[in-house]
């Protein structure tokens, strides 16, 4: 019998001091917000599951990470987790606000396994292109027709800080069934989930001193959507940013904006897709092939500084 595996990233939970600050930031970013008791549930328009659950606490802290699992595999997953010495619950802890299985990983972070299929990514029709010597768009004022308010399509990936980096990678691959697809040597392990042709990664671990939220990334349909999103965030006063650029590992276009608590959210587009033929490698390249002036904050020491309190 095949061991159960997570099938994709559902989202994450974050504790912050003020819900109103979170609501303004993420709504400006393009997410829809609804309330559930004392929590904010945030998602890209049209997504059925909450991609971010925000609750209040004295300090900002990662509350949980949520993955999709195939419906009907709950018992098999619960058995697998218990064999790994983990306590499994079928109800959410305070601040969880999600259905499914819950457990703490060996480093104390809550993990949620949501027995639901991920919503399909909507295919967006993009304008004809005159790039690369093509002549596909004629007698059209493109700048007048671009959708300047198109929101992100879905959460694509999440990276967290962790200590005992190698052990953490072994846990997420061995127990949850994630697949390491590439590493920035000694710094980051990128991981994918699902079958067939999939995104290069949906999750990642950054080698650090303690657990913490580093960034979440949301897919946009085009380079223009990335640019308009960056413009919108800047106009709203969120001016601490890094991008645009194109990453090396995974090749995606990016633009990061620092959130009110010192971590980051990212718009991304055009990520590498991989199949079962992909081979994981260790790389020593910088994190991007072009972009803003190199910033040590994005590649040295603890990468972006883990500002969360130690447990």
C-alpha positions in Angstrom: 0.0 0.0 0.0 1.4 3.4 -0.9 2.1 5.8 1.9 -0.2 8.9 2.0 1.3 12.2 0.9 0.2 15.8 1.0 -1.1 16.9 -2.4 -0.5 20.7 -2.2 -0.3 23.8 -0.1 -3.6 25.0 1.4 -2.3 28.0 3.3 -1.0 29.2 6.7 -2.0 30.9 9.9 -0.4 34.0 11.4 -0.8 35.7 14.7 -0.4 39.5 14.7 -1.1 42.2 17.3 -3.8 44.1 15.3 -6.3 42.5 12.9 -7.2 45.9 11.3 -3.5 46.3 10.2 -3.6 42.9 8.7 -6.9 43.4 6.9 -5.7 46.7 5.3 -2.4 45.2 4.2 -3.8 42.0 2.7 -6.8 43.7 1.1 -4.5 46.1 -0.6 -2.4 43.1 -1.8 -5.6 41.8 -3.5 -7.0 39.2 -1.1 -10.7 39.0 0.0 -11.3 39.1 3.7 -14.1 37.6 5.8 -14.5 37.2 9.6 -15.0 34.0 11.4 -15.3 34.6 15.2 -12.1 36.3 16.2 -10.2 35.3 13.1 -9.8 36.8 9.7 -10.0 34.4 6.7 -8.2 35.6 3.6 -8.1 34.2 0.1 -7.7 35.1 -3.5 -11.1 35.8 -5.1 -12.8 32.6 -6.1 -10.7 30.3 -3.8 -12.9 28.1 -1.6 -10.5 27.6 1.3 -8.9 30.2 3.5 -5.3 30.7 2.3 -4.4 32.8 5.4 -6.0 32.6 8.8 -5.1 35.7 10.9 -5.6 35.8 14.7 -4.4 38.2 17.4 -1.5 37.8 19.8 0.9 40.1 21.5 3.6 39.4 18.9 3.6 38.3 15.3 4.2 34.6 15.0 3.6 31.7 12.5 0.6 29.8 13.9 0.3 26.9 11.5 0.9 25.5 8.0 -1.9 23.8 6.1 -1.6 21.2 3.3 -4.2 19.5 1.2 -4.6 15.7 1.4 -6.8 13.5 -0.8 -10.2 13.0 0.7 -10.5 9.5 2.2 -6.9 9.3 3.3 -7.4 10.8 6.8 -7.2 7.5 8.6 -4.1 6.4 6.8 -2.5 9.7 7.5 -3.5 9.6 11.2 -2.0 6.1 11.5 1.2 7.3 9.8 1.6 10.3 12.1 1.0 8.2 15.2 3.6 5.7 14.1 6.0 8.7 13.9 5.2 9.5 17.5 2.9 12.4 16.9 -0.4 13.2 18.7 -3.2 13.7 16.2 -6.4 15.7 16.7 -9.5 16.0 14.6 -10.4 19.5 15.9 -8.5 22.7 15.4 -6.5 24.3 18.2 -7.4 27.9 19.2 -6.7 30.1 16.2 -6.8 27.2 13.8 -10.2 27.8 12.1 -9.7 24.9 9.7 -11.2 21.4 9.3 -9.1 18.2 9.0 -6.3 16.6 11.0 -4.1 18.6 13.3 -0.7 17.9 15.0 2.4 19.6 16.1 5.6 18.8 14.2 8.7 17.9 16.3 9.6 21.7 16.5 6.2 22.7 17.9 4.6 24.2 14.8 1.0 23.2 14.2 0.3 21.4 10.9 -3.1 21.0 9.4 -4.0 18.4 6.8 -7.1 19.4 4.9 -9.0 16.6 3.2 -10.1 18.5 0.1 -9.0 18.8 -3.5 -7.3 22.1 -4.3 -9.3 24.4 -6.5 -8.1 24.4 -10.1 -6.1 27.5 -11.2 -8.2 29.6 -13.5 -6.6 30.1 -16.9 -6.4 33.8 -17.7 -6.6 35.0 -21.3 -3.6 37.3 -21.9 -3.2 39.9 -24.6 -1.5 39.0 -27.9 2.2 39.7 -27.8 4.7 41.4 -30.0 7.6 40.0 -28.1 10.4 38.0 -29.7 9.8 39.4 -33.2 6.1 38.4 -33.2 3.5 40.6 -34.7 0.4 39.3 -33.0 -1.1 42.7 -31.8 -1.8 45.3 -34.4 -3.8 48.6 -34.2 -4.4 48.1 -30.4 -3.6 50.5 -27.6 -2.6 47.8 -25.2 -2.0 50.2 -22.3 -5.7 51.2 -22.5 -6.9 47.6 -22.3 -4.8 46.0 -19.6 -6.6 45.0 -16.4 -4.9 47.1 -13.8 -6.8 45.6 -10.8 -6.6 41.9 -11.5 -6.0 40.2 -8.1 -3.7 37.3 -7.4 -4.9 33.9 -8.5 -3.9 31.7 -5.6 -1.3 31.1 -2.9 1.6 29.4 -4.6 4.2 28.7 -2.0 5.3 29.4 1.6 8.8 29.5 3.1 9.5 29.2 6.8 12.6 29.5 9.0 13.7 26.4 10.9 16.6 25.1 12.9 17.8 21.6 12.6 17.4 22.2 8.9 18.4 18.7 7.7 16.2 17.0 10.2 13.3 19.3 9.3 13.7 18.5 5.6 13.7 14.8 6.4 10.5 15.2 8.4 8.6 17.0 5.7 9.7 14.6 3.0 9.5 11.4 5.0 6.3 12.0 7.1 4.3 14.4 4.9 5.5 13.1 1.6 6.8 16.4 0.2 9.5 16.1 -2.4 12.7 18.2 -2.3 13.2 19.6 -5.8 16.3 21.9 -5.3 18.4 23.4 -2.6 20.3 26.6 -2.2 23.3 24.8 -0.6 23.1 25.2 3.2 20.4 27.8 3.0 17.1 26.7 1.5 15.3 23.5 0.6 12.5 23.8 -1.9 9.8 21.2 -1.9 6.9 20.2 -4.2 3.7 18.3 -3.7 1.3 16.5 -6.0 1.5 14.2 -9.0 2.1 14.8 -12.7 3.3 18.2 -13.9 3.4 20.5 -10.9 5.0 23.8 -9.7 8.7 23.6 -8.9 7.8 24.2 -5.2 4.9 24.9 -2.9 6.9 24.9 0.4 10.4 25.6 1.6 12.7 25.6 4.6 15.2 28.3 5.3 18.2 27.4 7.6 17.8 29.6 10.6 18.0 29.8 14.4 14.3 29.1 15.2 10.9 28.7 13.6 9.3 31.6 11.9 7.4 32.8 8.9 9.6 34.1 6.1 7.3 34.8 3.1 4.2 33.6 1.3 3.9 34.0 -2.5 0.8 34.4 -4.6 0.6 33.7 -8.3 -0.4 36.4 -10.7 -1.2 36.0 -14.4 1.4 38.1 -16.0 4.4 40.5 -15.6 1.9 43.4 -15.9 -0.1 42.0 -13.0 3.1 41.8 -10.9 3.9 45.4 -11.8 0.4 46.7 -11.1 0.4 44.9 -7.8 3.7 46.4 -6.8 2.4 49.9 -7.8 -0.8 49.4 -5.8 1.2 48.4 -2.7 3.6 51.3 -3.0 0.7 53.8 -3.5 -0.9 52.5 -0.3 2.3 53.3 1.6 3.9 49.9 1.6 7.2 51.1 0.1 9.7 48.6 1.5 10.0 46.2 -1.4 12.4 44.0 -3.4 11.9 43.5 -7.1 10.9 43.1 -9.8 13.3 40.4 -10.9 13.6 36.8 -12.0 14.8 34.1 -9.6 17.5 31.6 -10.4 16.1 28.5 -8.7 12.5 27.9 -10.1 13.0 30.8 -12.6 9.9 32.7 -11.5 9.4 36.5 -11.8 9.1 38.1 -8.4 8.2 41.2 -6.5 8.3 41.2 -2.7 6.7 43.7 -0.3 7.6 43.8 3.4 4.5 43.3 5.6 3.8 45.3 8.7 5.6 42.8 10.9 8.9 42.5 9.1 8.3 39.4 6.9 7.3 39.4 3.2 4.6 38.6 0.7 5.4 38.0 -2.9 3.7 38.3 -6.3 5.2 35.7 -8.7 4.6 34.5 -12.2 6.1 32.1 -14.7 7.5 29.5 -12.4 9.2 26.3 -13.7 6.9 23.3 -13.9 8.4 19.9 -13.2 7.5 16.2 -13.6 8.7 13.0 -12.0 11.8 13.2 -14.2 13.1 16.2 -12.3 16.3 15.7 -10.3 17.1 17.7 -7.2 20.4 19.5 -7.1 22.4 21.7 -4.7 23.1 25.2 -6.1 25.4 28.0 -4.9 24.0 30.7 -7.2 22.5 34.0 -6.0 18.7 33.9 -5.7 18.0 35.8 -8.8 19.4 36.2 -12.4 18.3 39.8 -12.7 16.6 42.3 -10.4 17.4 45.2 -8.0 20.8 45.8 -6.6 22.0 42.8 -4.7 20.8 42.9 -1.1 22.6 40.8 1.6 19.3 40.6 3.4 18.0 38.2 0.7 20.9 35.8 0.6 23.2 36.2 3.7 23.0 35.1 7.3 19.4 34.3 8.2 17.8 35.7 5.0 15.4 38.6 5.9 16.0 38.2 9.6 13.7 36.0 11.7 11.9 38.6 13.8 9.6 36.2 15.5 10.1 35.4 19.2 11.8 32.1 20.0 9.5 29.6 21.5 
